């Protein structure tokens, strides 16, 4: 008899997840000679372990004691220690697309565990939040792929950025990596052009790897343009995209004209002391230049218990009704989970996302960012499924406290598995594991 999804998730352990990832690393082709001293899987797993353990730098990770080396071997399967310069040199030559394809394998695991089923929302959609983020910035180090920003004082800063696509749900805490795409200077001279061109590649990659999935894309107002909407709908996906009066003047004008003729449908209701106001209309032209692209417009105002009012606006290809307005609003606002639960977590909860781990000459910065996201994805699965983590978290209060304790133990005491490490951590927090 097939195990229930709950049973499958409860059987999920850090040891299994990391062993699975190491196996996937070992299947990647190595660009080096066959007699290379360090295996590619060891080097990739070393980078992953650095982010998994929340080391602040490559140099700090390199300065390992005998206890750390033993734990890296037992817990992460790393056979031989390498220097930070060796790791930088090899990972700089790794094609990021090889690592990106692991996201698709991870998605199959989410499906096997029933997590994708739990994340289905409104008409069985899987909501995908897409947004850009900078993961390397310097005023000195740069390469031909760096984005450039000129400042008022005449100085220039160089950066690497990427688009991230995350599986989100309005009622779920965790978010999961679906795909990424580097944003490079060859994408255009303006920031908006760069992100939009990278978005084309990301959507094409997603169409290839998630064919047949009932996806709904939610993005900010930068993506409320005809080419992006056509890219989404050509894949038979749906969308909920933010819009702004400054960037979508023609659309807001059409909405006001429709409102003046009393064809806009407003409604309001009070729930738990919060006043919700909706106005919507279906089948408006996106703009005068792309009148064939028809969109449905939802404008939503929220007045909280203190009287503060906030307004949001979206376009969608979902039909808007009094019944669907609330669901579309929740989908649109769930886009913030990529900011709050992903980027802010990476920046503020121990991952040191904004620290420059390395630039390299080719791919190092992007490869390291992808390894960090794999560590984040693994942590999100552990948070959702691993009962010992959940029990310790309840007592420790914050995930940061758990990770600080885990790393402190990793530095001073030898463990042969994560199970053993979590059992020891439970003793420290006086938690009786179930």
Buried (B, 14 or more C-beta within 10 A) or exposed (E): EEEEBEEBBBEBBBBBBBBBBBEBBBEBEBEEEEEEEBBBBBBBBBBBBBBBBBBEBBEEBBEBEEBBBBBBBBBBBBEEBBEBEBBBBBBBBBBBEBBBBBBBBBBEBBEEBBBBEBBEBBEEBBBBBBBBBBBBBBEEBBBEBBBEBEEEEEEEBBBBBBBBBBBBBBEBEBBBBBBBBBBBBEBBEEBEEBBBBBBBBBBEBBBEBBEEBEBBBBBBBBBBBBBBBEBBBEBEBBBBBBBBEEBBEBBBEBBEEBBEEEEBBEEEEEEEEEBBBBBBBBEBBBBEEBEEBBBBBBBBBBBEEEEEEEEBBBBBBBEBEEEBBBBBBBBBBBBBBBBEBBBEBBBEBBBBBBEBBBBBEBBBBBBBBBBBBBBBBBBBBBBBBBBBBEBBBEEBEEBBBBBBBBBEBBEEEBBEEBBBBBBBBBEEBEBEEE
